[in-house]
Amino acid sequence: MGKETARRKAASRRKRFVLFASGAALGSALGLIVGSVLTFWIGEGAARAIQRGLRRLGGDDGRPHFDLLMQ
């Protein structure tokens, strides 16, 4: 009976891994497609402006932080 439960656990673990990998692959592909369509729809210039605005809101203005480099 011990071998049977070990096999079930191994099968369950493999099934979860396959499900995770499938979900990650599907999510990546879907994100790439949606991002491409959105960029095509609103235009590349507008997408870059939005990206630049989001970076500034997040505190990353594209310049290196010299105070962090001095550590």
N, CA, C and O atoms as a Maestro MAE file, in Angstrom:
{
 s_m_m2io_version
 :::
 2.0.0
}

f_m_ct {
 s_m_title
 :::
 protein
 m_atom[284] {
  # First column is atom index #
  i_m_mmod_type
  r_m_x_coord
  r_m_y_coord
  r_m_z_coord
  i_m_residue_number
  s_m_chain_name
  s_m_pdb_residue_name
  s_m_pdb_atom_name
  i_m_atomic_number
  :::
  1 25 0.819 -1.186 0.000 1 A "MET " " N  " 7
  2 3 0.000 0.000 0.000 1 A "MET " " CA " 6
  3 2 0.865 1.252 0.000 1 A "MET " " C  " 6
  4 15 0.424 2.297 -0.478 1 A "MET " " O  " 8
  5 25 2.066 1.173 0.516 2 A "GLY " " N  " 7
  6 3 2.953 2.321 0.554 2 A "GLY " " CA " 6
  7 2 3.411 2.747 -0.834 2 A "GLY " " C  " 6
  8 15 3.556 3.937 -1.110 2 A "GLY " " O  " 8
  9 25 3.640 1.754 -1.715 3 A "LYS " " N  " 7
  10 3 4.068 2.077 -3.072 3 A "LYS " " CA " 6
  11 2 2.959 2.749 -3.858 3 A "LYS " " C  " 6
  12 15 3.214 3.633 -4.676 3 A "LYS " " O  " 8
  13 25 1.733 2.329 -3.609 4 A "GLU " " N  " 7
  14 3 0.589 2.895 -4.327 4 A "GLU " " CA " 6
  15 2 0.408 4.373 -4.004 4 A "GLU " " C  " 6
  16 15 0.170 5.175 -4.907 4 A "GLU " " O  " 8
  17 25 0.516 4.742 -2.742 5 A "THR " " N  " 7
  18 3 0.355 6.146 -2.372 5 A "THR " " CA " 6
  19 2 1.517 6.984 -2.889 5 A "THR " " C  " 6
  20 15 1.333 8.148 -3.245 5 A "THR " " O  " 8
  21 25 2.704 6.404 -2.933 6 A "ALA " " N  " 7
  22 3 3.852 7.126 -3.479 6 A "ALA " " CA " 6
  23 2 3.654 7.391 -4.964 6 A "ALA " " C  " 6
  24 15 4.003 8.462 -5.460 6 A "ALA " " O  " 8
  25 25 3.098 6.423 -5.670 7 A "ARG " " N  " 7
  26 3 2.827 6.609 -7.105 7 A "ARG " " CA " 6
  27 2 1.757 7.674 -7.324 7 A "ARG " " C  " 6
  28 15 1.860 8.490 -8.240 7 A "ARG " " O  " 8
  29 25 0.736 7.659 -6.481 8 A "ARG " " N  " 7
  30 3 -0.318 8.670 -6.611 8 A "ARG " " CA " 6
  31 2 0.232 10.063 -6.353 8 A "ARG " " C  " 6
  32 15 -0.119 11.012 -7.055 8 A "ARG " " O  " 8
  33 25 1.095 10.188 -5.347 9 A "LYS " " N  " 7
  34 3 1.685 11.493 -5.047 9 A "LYS " " CA " 6
  35 2 2.560 11.963 -6.206 9 A "LYS " " C  " 6
  36 15 2.542 13.140 -6.567 9 A "LYS " " O  " 8
  37 25 3.328 11.033 -6.790 10 A "ALA " " N  " 7
  38 3 4.188 11.390 -7.908 10 A "ALA " " CA " 6
  39 2 3.345 11.810 -9.110 10 A "ALA " " C  " 6
  40 15 3.677 12.776 -9.797 10 A "ALA " " O  " 8
  41 25 2.259 11.090 -9.363 11 A "ALA " " N  " 7
  42 3 1.379 11.429 -10.476 11 A "ALA " " CA " 6
  43 2 0.700 12.762 -10.226 11 A "ALA " " C  " 6
  44 15 0.554 13.569 -11.145 11 A "ALA " " O  " 8
  45 25 0.283 13.001 -8.987 12 A "SER " " N  " 7
  46 3 -0.359 14.265 -8.656 12 A "SER " " CA " 6
  47 2 0.626 15.424 -8.795 12 A "SER " " C  " 6
  48 15 0.275 16.489 -9.302 12 A "SER " " O  " 8
  49 25 1.849 15.209 -8.344 13 A "ARG " " N  " 7
  50 3 2.874 16.250 -8.446 13 A "ARG " " CA " 6
  51 2 3.170 16.563 -9.913 13 A "ARG " " C  " 6
  52 15 3.319 17.726 -10.289 13 A "ARG " " O  " 8
  53 25 3.254 15.518 -10.734 14 A "ARG " " N  " 7
  54 3 3.510 15.728 -12.154 14 A "ARG " " CA " 6
  55 2 2.341 16.433 -12.818 14 A "ARG " " C  " 6
  56 15 2.531 17.309 -13.661 14 A "ARG " " O  " 8
  57 25 1.138 16.049 -12.438 15 A "LYS " " N  " 7
  58 3 -0.053 16.677 -13.012 15 A "LYS " " CA " 6
  59 2 -0.096 18.169 -12.659 15 A "LYS " " C  " 6
  60 15 -0.431 18.999 -13.503 15 A "LYS " " O  " 8
  61 25 0.242 18.502 -11.416 16 A "ARG " " N  " 7
  62 3 0.266 19.917 -11.017 16 A "ARG " " CA " 6
  63 2 1.335 20.679 -11.784 16 A "ARG " " C  " 6
  64 15 1.109 21.820 -12.185 16 A "ARG " " O  " 8
  65 25 2.505 20.063 -11.996 17 A "PHE " " N  " 7
  66 3 3.566 20.723 -12.739 17 A "PHE " " CA " 6
  67 2 3.148 20.963 -14.180 17 A "PHE " " C  " 6
  68 15 3.375 22.045 -14.721 17 A "PHE " " O  " 8
  69 25 2.542 19.966 -14.804 18 A "VAL " " N  " 7
  70 3 2.093 20.109 -16.189 18 A "VAL " " CA " 6
  71 2 1.018 21.181 -16.282 18 A "VAL " " C  " 6
  72 15 1.018 21.981 -17.218 18 A "VAL " " O  " 8
  73 25 0.110 21.204 -15.326 19 A "LEU " " N  " 7
  74 3 -0.939 22.217 -15.310 19 A "LEU " " CA " 6
  75 2 -0.342 23.613 -15.134 19 A "LEU " " C  " 6
  76 15 -0.761 24.556 -15.806 19 A "LEU " " O  " 8
  77 25 0.628 23.749 -14.239 20 A "PHE " " N  " 7
  78 3 1.291 25.033 -14.033 20 A "PHE " " CA " 6
  79 2 2.013 25.484 -15.297 20 A "PHE " " C  " 6
  80 15 1.888 26.636 -15.712 20 A "PHE " " O  " 8
  81 25 2.773 24.568 -15.910 21 A "ALA " " N  " 7
  82 3 3.527 24.910 -17.118 21 A "ALA " " CA " 6
  83 2 2.589 25.290 -18.259 21 A "ALA " " C  " 6
  84 15 2.868 26.223 -19.012 21 A "ALA " " O  " 8
  85 25 1.488 24.573 -18.386 22 A "SER " " N  " 7
  86 3 0.513 24.896 -19.429 22 A "SER " " CA " 6
  87 2 -0.095 26.275 -19.188 22 A "SER " " C  " 6
  88 15 -0.243 27.066 -20.119 22 A "SER " " O  " 8
  89 25 -0.443 26.554 -17.947 23 A "GLY " " N  " 7
  90 3 -1.009 27.863 -17.619 23 A "GLY " " CA " 6
  91 2 -0.023 28.992 -17.856 23 A "GLY " " C  " 6
  92 15 -0.398 30.056 -18.348 23 A "GLY " " O  " 8
  93 25 1.235 28.764 -17.506 24 A "ALA " " N  " 7
  94 3 2.262 29.793 -17.723 24 A "ALA " " CA " 6
  95 2 2.474 30.039 -19.210 24 A "ALA " " C  " 6
  96 15 2.596 31.187 -19.638 24 A "ALA " " O  " 8
  97 25 2.517 28.981 -19.992 25 A "ALA " " N  " 7
  98 3 2.707 29.126 -21.437 25 A "ALA " " CA " 6
  99 2 1.508 29.816 -22.077 25 A "ALA " " C  " 6
  100 15 1.674 30.696 -22.921 25 A "ALA " " O  " 8
  101 25 0.315 29.424 -21.684 26 A "LEU " " N  " 7
  102 3 -0.887 30.033 -22.237 26 A "LEU " " CA " 6
  103 2 -0.982 31.503 -21.839 26 A "LEU " " C  " 6
  104 15 -1.332 32.347 -22.664 26 A "LEU " " O  " 8
  105 25 -0.675 31.811 -20.591 27 A "GLY " " N  " 7
  106 3 -0.711 33.202 -20.131 27 A "GLY " " CA " 6
  107 2 0.309 34.061 -20.851 27 A "GLY " " C  " 6
  108 15 0.019 35.204 -21.206 27 A "GLY " " O  " 8
  109 25 1.498 33.527 -21.070 28 A "SER " " N  " 7
  110 3 2.530 34.283 -21.790 28 A "SER " " CA " 6
  111 2 2.118 34.546 -23.228 28 A "SER " " C  " 6
  112 15 2.262 35.661 -23.731 28 A "SER " " O  " 8
  113 25 1.608 33.520 -23.884 29 A "ALA " " N  " 7
  114 3 1.181 33.680 -25.272 29 A "ALA " " CA " 6
  115 2 0.028 34.669 -25.382 29 A "ALA " " C  " 6
  116 15 0.015 35.528 -26.264 29 A "ALA " " O  " 8
  117 25 -0.928 34.542 -24.490 30 A "LEU " " N  " 7
  118 3 -2.075 35.443 -24.515 30 A "LEU " " CA " 6
  119 2 -1.648 36.884 -24.225 30 A "LEU " " C  " 6
  120 15 -2.140 37.815 -24.862 30 A "LEU " " O  " 8
  121 25 -0.744 37.070 -23.278 31 A "GLY " " N  " 7
  122 3 -0.242 38.409 -22.969 31 A "GLY " " CA " 6
  123 2 0.499 39.023 -24.143 31 A "GLY " " C  " 6
  124 15 0.361 40.216 -24.414 31 A "GLY " " O  " 8
  125 25 1.278 38.220 -24.835 32 A "LEU " " N  " 7
  126 3 1.999 38.706 -26.002 32 A "LEU " " CA " 6
  127 2 1.040 39.135 -27.104 32 A "LEU " " C  " 6
  128 15 1.230 40.177 -27.731 32 A "LEU " " O  " 8
  129 25 0.013 38.330 -27.337 33 A "ILE " " N  " 7
  130 3 -0.968 38.647 -28.372 33 A "ILE " " CA " 6
  131 2 -1.752 39.902 -28.013 33 A "ILE " " C  " 6
  132 15 -1.920 40.791 -28.848 33 A "ILE " " O  " 8
  133 25 -2.230 39.979 -26.778 34 A "VAL " " N  " 7
  134 3 -3.004 41.149 -26.359 34 A "VAL " " CA " 6
  135 2 -2.142 42.402 -26.395 34 A "VAL " " C  " 6
  136 15 -2.601 43.459 -26.828 34 A "VAL " " O  " 8
  137 25 -0.901 42.293 -25.944 35 A "GLY " " N  " 7
  138 3 0.002 43.440 -25.991 35 A "GLY " " CA " 6
  139 2 0.281 43.904 -27.404 35 A "GLY " " C  " 6
  140 15 0.324 45.105 -27.670 35 A "GLY " " O  " 8
  141 25 0.471 42.965 -28.307 36 A "SER " " N  " 7
  142 3 0.729 43.325 -29.713 36 A "SER " " CA " 6
  143 2 -0.480 43.990 -30.346 36 A "SER " " C  " 6
  144 15 -0.345 44.989 -31.052 36 A "SER " " O  " 8
  145 25 -1.647 43.445 -30.098 37 A "VAL " " N  " 7
  146 3 -2.869 44.031 -30.656 37 A "VAL " " CA " 6
  147 2 -3.104 45.419 -30.072 37 A "VAL " " C  " 6
  148 15 -3.464 46.346 -30.797 37 A "VAL " " O  " 8
  149 25 -2.904 45.563 -28.779 38 A "LEU " " N  " 7
  150 3 -3.096 46.862 -28.140 38 A "LEU " " CA " 6
  151 2 -2.116 47.898 -28.685 38 A "LEU " " C  " 6
  152 15 -2.500 49.039 -28.943 38 A "LEU " " O  " 8
  153 25 -0.859 47.510 -28.861 39 A "THR " " N  " 7
  154 3 0.140 48.426 -29.406 39 A "THR " " CA " 6
  155 2 -0.202 48.798 -30.841 39 A "THR " " C  " 6
  156 15 -0.057 49.955 -31.235 39 A "THR " " O  " 8
  157 25 -0.648 47.839 -31.609 40 A "PHE " " N  " 7
  158 3 -1.045 48.129 -32.994 40 A "PHE " " CA " 6
  159 2 -2.253 49.057 -33.024 40 A "PHE " " C  " 6
  160 15 -2.344 49.945 -33.872 40 A "PHE " " O  " 8
  161 25 -3.173 48.845 -32.096 41 A "TRP " " N  " 7
  162 3 -4.415 49.605 -32.076 41 A "TRP " " CA " 6
  163 2 -4.187 51.055 -31.651 41 A "TRP " " C  " 6
  164 15 -4.726 51.966 -32.278 41 A "TRP " " O  " 8
  165 25 -3.406 51.286 -30.608 42 A "ILE " " N  " 7
  166 3 -3.228 52.656 -30.134 42 A "ILE " " CA " 6
  167 2 -2.016 53.338 -30.754 42 A "ILE " " C  " 6
  168 15 -1.864 54.554 -30.637 42 A "ILE " " O  " 8
  169 25 -1.168 52.585 -31.399 43 A "GLY " " N  " 7
  170 3 0.008 53.165 -32.043 43 A "GLY " " CA " 6
  171 2 1.238 53.027 -31.176 43 A "GLY " " C  " 6
  172 15 1.169 53.056 -29.947 43 A "GLY " " O  " 8
  173 25 2.363 52.876 -31.844 44 A "GLU " " N  " 7
  174 3 3.609 52.637 -31.130 44 A "GLU " " CA " 6
  175 2 4.045 53.859 -30.324 44 A "GLU " " C  " 6
  176 15 4.550 53.715 -29.210 44 A "GLU " " O  " 8
  177 25 3.858 55.045 -30.869 45 A "GLY " " N  " 7
  178 3 4.244 56.267 -30.161 45 A "GLY " " CA " 6
  179 2 3.463 56.457 -28.879 45 A "GLY " " C  " 6
  180 15 4.025 56.829 -27.848 45 A "GLY " " O  " 8
  181 25 2.159 56.201 -28.944 46 A "ALA " " N  " 7
  182 3 1.319 56.330 -27.742 46 A "ALA " " CA " 6
  183 2 1.681 55.262 -26.715 46 A "ALA " " C  " 6
  184 15 1.671 55.527 -25.513 46 A "ALA " " O  " 8
  185 25 1.999 54.064 -27.178 47 A "ALA " " N  " 7
  186 3 2.382 52.990 -26.256 47 A "ALA " " CA " 6
  187 2 3.681 53.341 -25.540 47 A "ALA " " C  " 6
  188 15 3.818 53.079 -24.345 47 A "ALA " " O  " 8
  189 25 4.631 53.928 -26.255 48 A "ARG " " N  " 7
  190 3 5.892 54.329 -25.619 48 A "ARG " " CA " 6
  191 2 5.668 55.459 -24.630 48 A "ARG " " C  " 6
  192 15 6.306 55.497 -23.578 48 A "ARG " " O  " 8
  193 25 4.769 56.382 -24.956 49 A "ALA " " N  " 7
  194 3 4.463 57.480 -24.032 49 A "ALA " " CA " 6
  195 2 3.825 56.943 -22.754 49 A "ALA " " C  " 6
  196 15 4.150 57.397 -21.657 49 A "ALA " " O  " 8
  197 25 2.921 55.982 -22.894 50 A "ILE " " N  " 7
  198 3 2.284 55.368 -21.722 50 A "ILE " " CA " 6
  199 2 3.328 54.627 -20.895 50 A "ILE " " C  " 6
  200 15 3.336 54.719 -19.667 50 A "ILE " " O  " 8
  201 25 4.204 53.897 -21.566 51 A "GLN " " N  " 7
  202 3 5.252 53.160 -20.871 51 A "GLN " " CA " 6
  203 2 6.179 54.117 -20.116 51 A "GLN " " C  " 6
  204 15 6.551 53.852 -18.973 51 A "GLN " " O  " 8
  205 25 6.544 55.218 -20.750 52 A "ARG " " N  " 7
  206 3 7.402 56.216 -20.111 52 A "ARG " " CA " 6
  207 2 6.703 56.833 -18.899 52 A "ARG " " C  " 6
  208 15 7.328 57.057 -17.862 52 A "ARG " " O  " 8
  209 25 5.398 57.107 -19.038 53 A "GLY " " N  " 7
  210 3 4.636 57.658 -17.917 53 A "GLY " " CA " 6
  211 2 4.554 56.691 -16.749 53 A "GLY " " C  " 6
  212 15 4.671 57.098 -15.594 53 A "GLY " " O  " 8
  213 25 4.354 55.421 -17.042 54 A "LEU " " N  " 7
  214 3 4.299 54.420 -15.980 54 A "LEU " " CA " 6
  215 2 5.645 54.273 -15.284 54 A "LEU " " C  " 6
  216 15 5.703 54.074 -14.071 54 A "LEU " " O  " 8
  217 25 6.718 54.370 -16.045 55 A "ARG " " N  " 7
  218 3 8.048 54.307 -15.436 55 A "ARG " " CA " 6
  219 2 8.281 55.487 -14.502 55 A "ARG " " C  " 6
  220 15 8.854 55.329 -13.424 55 A "ARG " " O  " 8
  221 25 7.836 56.669 -14.917 56 A "ARG " " N  " 7
  222 3 8.015 57.849 -14.069 56 A "ARG " " CA " 6
  223 2 7.172 57.741 -12.807 56 A "ARG " " C  " 6
  224 15 7.612 58.137 -11.727 56 A "ARG " " O  " 8
  225 25 5.963 57.207 -12.939 57 A "LEU " " N  " 7
  226 3 5.123 57.019 -11.759 57 A "LEU " " CA " 6
  227 2 5.745 56.019 -10.793 57 A "LEU " " C  " 6
  228 15 5.618 56.155 -9.576 57 A "LEU " " O  " 8
  229 25 6.406 55.031 -11.335 58 A "GLY " " N  " 7
  230 3 7.047 54.013 -10.511 58 A "GLY " " CA " 6
  231 2 8.387 54.446 -9.957 58 A "GLY " " C  " 6
  232 15 9.008 53.702 -9.197 58 A "GLY " " O  " 8
  233 25 8.839 55.617 -10.315 59 A "GLY " " N  " 7
  234 3 10.090 56.126 -9.781 59 A "GLY " " CA " 6
  235 2 11.306 55.794 -10.622 59 A "GLY " " C  " 6
  236 15 12.429 56.104 -10.223 59 A "GLY " " O  " 8
  237 25 11.113 55.171 -11.775 60 A "ASP " " N  " 7
  238 3 12.231 54.837 -12.648 60 A "ASP " " CA " 6
  239 2 12.188 55.765 -13.852 60 A "ASP " " C  " 6
  240 15 11.378 55.574 -14.759 60 A "ASP " " O  " 8
  241 25 13.060 56.769 -13.862 61 A "ASP " " N  " 7
  242 3 13.057 57.716 -14.967 61 A "ASP " " CA " 6
  243 2 14.097 57.387 -16.031 61 A "ASP " " C  " 6
  244 15 14.346 58.201 -16.920 61 A "ASP " " O  " 8
  245 25 14.699 56.225 -15.957 62 A "GLY " " N  " 7
  246 3 15.647 55.788 -16.966 62 A "GLY " " CA " 6
  247 2 17.080 56.182 -16.681 62 A "GLY " " C  " 6
  248 15 17.987 55.796 -17.419 62 A "GLY " " O  " 8
  249 25 17.298 56.942 -15.623 63 A "ARG " " N  " 7
  250 3 18.652 57.346 -15.251 63 A "ARG " " CA " 6
  251 2 19.139 56.477 -14.106 63 A "ARG " " C  " 6
  252 15 18.342 56.044 -13.273 63 A "ARG " " O  " 8
  253 25 20.448 56.216 -14.054 64 A "PRO " " N  " 7
  254 3 20.956 55.384 -12.957 64 A "PRO " " CA " 6
  255 2 20.867 56.112 -11.620 64 A "PRO " " C  " 6
  256 15 20.986 57.336 -11.559 64 A "PRO " " O  " 8
  257 25 20.660 55.363 -10.570 65 A "HIS " " N  " 7
  258 3 20.615 55.905 -9.222 65 A "HIS " " CA " 6
  259 2 22.027 55.822 -8.637 65 A "HIS " " C  " 6
  260 15 22.461 54.763 -8.183 65 A "HIS " " O  " 8
  261 25 22.733 56.949 -8.656 66 A "PHE " " N  " 7
  262 3 24.127 56.953 -8.233 66 A "PHE " " CA " 6
  263 2 24.293 56.676 -6.750 66 A "PHE " " C  " 6
  264 15 25.322 56.153 -6.323 66 A "PHE " " O  " 8
  265 25 23.275 57.028 -5.955 67 A "ASP " " N  " 7
  266 3 23.381 56.735 -4.529 67 A "ASP " " CA " 6
  267 2 23.412 55.233 -4.260 67 A "ASP " " C  " 6
  268 15 24.030 54.785 -3.295 67 A "ASP " " O  " 8
  269 25 22.751 54.462 -5.108 68 A "LEU " " N  " 7
  270 3 22.800 52.997 -4.955 68 A "LEU " " CA " 6
  271 2 24.130 52.439 -5.465 68 A "LEU " " C  " 6
  272 15 24.607 51.416 -4.975 68 A "LEU " " O  " 8
  273 25 24.722 53.112 -6.448 69 A "LEU " " N  " 7
  274 3 25.996 52.629 -6.994 69 A "LEU " " CA " 6
  275 2 27.158 52.917 -6.047 69 A "LEU " " C  " 6
  276 15 28.199 52.266 -6.137 69 A "LEU " " O  " 8
  277 25 26.998 53.876 -5.148 70 A "MET " " N  " 7
  278 3 28.077 54.264 -4.251 70 A "MET " " CA " 6
  279 2 28.227 53.305 -3.067 70 A "MET " " C  " 6
  280 15 29.176 53.438 -2.295 70 A "MET " " O  " 8
  281 25 27.335 52.366 -2.912 71 A "GLN " " N  " 7
  282 3 27.386 51.455 -1.759 71 A "GLN " " CA " 6
  283 2 28.540 50.494 -1.854 71 A "GLN " " C  " 6
  284 15 28.725 49.662 -0.966 71 A "GLN " " O  " 8
  :::
 }
 m_bond[283] {
  # First column is bond index #
  i_m_from
  i_m_to
  i_m_order
  :::
  1 1 2 1
  2 2 3 1
  3 3 4 2
  4 3 5 1
  5 5 6 1
  6 6 7 1
  7 7 8 2
  8 7 9 1
  9 9 10 1
  10 10 11 1
  11 11 12 2
  12 11 13 1
  13 13 14 1
  14 14 15 1
  15 15 16 2
  16 15 17 1
  17 17 18 1
  18 18 19 1
  19 19 20 2
  20 19 21 1
  21 21 22 1
  22 22 23 1
  23 23 24 2
  24 23 25 1
  25 25 26 1
  26 26 27 1
  27 27 28 2
  28 27 29 1
  29 29 30 1
  30 30 31 1
  31 31 32 2
  32 31 33 1
  33 33 34 1
  34 34 35 1
  35 35 36 2
  36 35 37 1
  37 37 38 1
  38 38 39 1
  39 39 40 2
  40 39 41 1
  41 41 42 1
  42 42 43 1
  43 43 44 2
  44 43 45 1
  45 45 46 1
  46 46 47 1
  47 47 48 2
  48 47 49 1
  49 49 50 1
  50 50 51 1
  51 51 52 2
  52 51 53 1
  53 53 54 1
  54 54 55 1
  55 55 56 2
  56 55 57 1
  57 57 58 1
  58 58 59 1
  59 59 60 2
  60 59 61 1
  61 61 62 1
  62 62 63 1
  63 63 64 2
  64 63 65 1
  65 65 66 1
  66 66 67 1
  67 67 68 2
  68 67 69 1
  69 69 70 1
  70 70 71 1
  71 71 72 2
  72 71 73 1
  73 73 74 1
  74 74 75 1
  75 75 76 2
  76 75 77 1
  77 77 78 1
  78 78 79 1
  79 79 80 2
  80 79 81 1
  81 81 82 1
  82 82 83 1
  83 83 84 2
  84 83 85 1
  85 85 86 1
  86 86 87 1
  87 87 88 2
  88 87 89 1
  89 89 90 1
  90 90 91 1
  91 91 92 2
  92 91 93 1
  93 93 94 1
  94 94 95 1
  95 95 96 2
  96 95 97 1
  97 97 98 1
  98 98 99 1
  99 99 100 2
  100 99 101 1
  101 101 102 1
  102 102 103 1
  103 103 104 2
  104 103 105 1
  105 105 106 1
  106 106 107 1
  107 107 108 2
  108 107 109 1
  109 109 110 1
  110 110 111 1
  111 111 112 2
  112 111 113 1
  113 113 114 1
  114 114 115 1
  115 115 116 2
  116 115 117 1
  117 117 118 1
  118 118 119 1
  119 119 120 2
  120 119 121 1
  121 121 122 1
  122 122 123 1
  123 123 124 2
  124 123 125 1
  125 125 126 1
  126 126 127 1
  127 127 128 2
  128 127 129 1
  129 129 130 1
  130 130 131 1
  131 131 132 2
  132 131 133 1
  133 133 134 1
  134 134 135 1
  135 135 136 2
  136 135 137 1
  137 137 138 1
  138 138 139 1
  139 139 140 2
  140 139 141 1
  141 141 142 1
  142 142 143 1
  143 143 144 2
  144 143 145 1
  145 145 146 1
  146 146 147 1
  147 147 148 2
  148 147 149 1
  149 149 150 1
  150 150 151 1
  151 151 152 2
  152 151 153 1
  153 153 154 1
  154 154 155 1
  155 155 156 2
  156 155 157 1
  157 157 158 1
  158 158 159 1
  159 159 160 2
  160 159 161 1
  161 161 162 1
  162 162 163 1
  163 163 164 2
  164 163 165 1
  165 165 166 1
  166 166 167 1
  167 167 168 2
  168 167 169 1
  169 169 170 1
  170 170 171 1
  171 171 172 2
  172 171 173 1
  173 173 174 1
  174 174 175 1
  175 175 176 2
  176 175 177 1
  177 177 178 1
  178 178 179 1
  179 179 180 2
  180 179 181 1
  181 181 182 1
  182 182 183 1
  183 183 184 2
  184 183 185 1
  185 185 186 1
  186 186 187 1
  187 187 188 2
  188 187 189 1
  189 189 190 1
  190 190 191 1
  191 191 192 2
  192 191 193 1
  193 193 194 1
  194 194 195 1
  195 195 196 2
  196 195 197 1
  197 197 198 1
  198 198 199 1
  199 199 200 2
  200 199 201 1
  201 201 202 1
  202 202 203 1
  203 203 204 2
  204 203 205 1
  205 205 206 1
  206 206 207 1
  207 207 208 2
  208 207 209 1
  209 209 210 1
  210 210 211 1
  211 211 212 2
  212 211 213 1
  213 213 214 1
  214 214 215 1
  215 215 216 2
  216 215 217 1
  217 217 218 1
  218 218 219 1
  219 219 220 2
  220 219 221 1
  221 221 222 1
  222 222 223 1
  223 223 224 2
  224 223 225 1
  225 225 226 1
  226 226 227 1
  227 227 228 2
  228 227 229 1
  229 229 230 1
  230 230 231 1
  231 231 232 2
  232 231 233 1
  233 233 234 1
  234 234 235 1
  235 235 236 2
  236 235 237 1
  237 237 238 1
  238 238 239 1
  239 239 240 2
  240 239 241 1
  241 241 242 1
  242 242 243 1
  243 243 244 2
  244 243 245 1
  245 245 246 1
  246 246 247 1
  247 247 248 2
  248 247 249 1
  249 249 250 1
  250 250 251 1
  251 251 252 2
  252 251 253 1
  253 253 254 1
  254 254 255 1
  255 255 256 2
  256 255 257 1
  257 257 258 1
  258 258 259 1
  259 259 260 2
  260 259 261 1
  261 261 262 1
  262 262 263 1
  263 263 264 2
  264 263 265 1
  265 265 266 1
  266 266 267 1
  267 267 268 2
  268 267 269 1
  269 269 270 1
  270 270 271 1
  271 271 272 2
  272 271 273 1
  273 273 274 1
  274 274 275 1
  275 275 276 2
  276 275 277 1
  277 277 278 1
  278 278 279 1
  279 279 280 2
  280 279 281 1
  281 281 282 1
  282 282 283 1
  283 283 284 2
  :::
 }
}
